[in-house]
Amino acid sequence: MVHGAEYPNITGRILSRASSGVVEALPSAIPDPIRSRLALDWREEFFSELHVLCRWGLPPEDIDVTHRRSLFRILKSTGVPPDGAESTVAAGKRAVRLWHNMASWSDVLPAPTALKNELGVELFVLTNGATRLQLDLVRSSGLEGTFRYAVFSELSGVYKPGPEAYEKSLGLVRVRPDEAVMAAVHAYELKAARAGSSA
């Protein structure tokens, strides 16, 4: 059986470790408790924006652009200096760059490694992330060599949870829906994958 591995699930586990770094990168004028909440709000806003882009059928954009736009929207709602303020722009750039360099928790690597080495399962990545971002994440989190292939929305031209994203990724790796297992954090992704794979 071929398993399709959903990279953002691993990314999500990595992100939980990086949240403190993101908090530190946000403008220091914002009190610590509010910065912690902003880091979570930023992630939610980012996913909401991806869903809008998917619903409108827009082509994928550089994920750093999406991250930056959603961050400044969140910052504006807190009353921090406007987008053009030098300190805010610099802090925003630092925070966006942090998503490219994250260490994973110690329990992230053993599971995919066991699936690959002990069970002979092929692991594939399907992600809305930009190619450069995902390459950096795989390197910084110690996951290099874990996955057989990755399908990035930036290259496939479609976002999850659009059903066509799952259809296209299965076609690219020549795997039938009945041969694949998908792991996902979000229930809506599993529902969309079932719709997209006609399984």
HELIX and SHEET records of a PDB file:
HELIX    1   1 TYR A    7  ALA A   25  1                                  19    
HELIX    2   2 ASP A   32  ARG A   55  1                                  24    
HELIX    3   3 ILE A   63  THR A   78  1                                  16    
HELIX    4   4 GLU A   86  LEU A   98  1                                  13    
HELIX    5   5 PRO A  110  ASN A  117  1                                   8    
HELIX    6   6 THR A  131  SER A  140  1                                  10    
HELIX    7   7 SER A  153  SER A  156  1                                   4    
HELIX    8   8 PRO A  163  LEU A  172  1                                  10    
HELIX    9   9 PRO A  177  GLU A  179  5                                   3    
HELIX   10  10 ALA A  187  SER A  197  1                                  11    
SHEET    1   A 3 HIS A   3  ALA A   5  0                                        
SHEET    2   A 3 LEU A 123  THR A 127  1                                        
SHEET    3   A 3 TYR A 149  PHE A 152  1                                        
END                                                                             
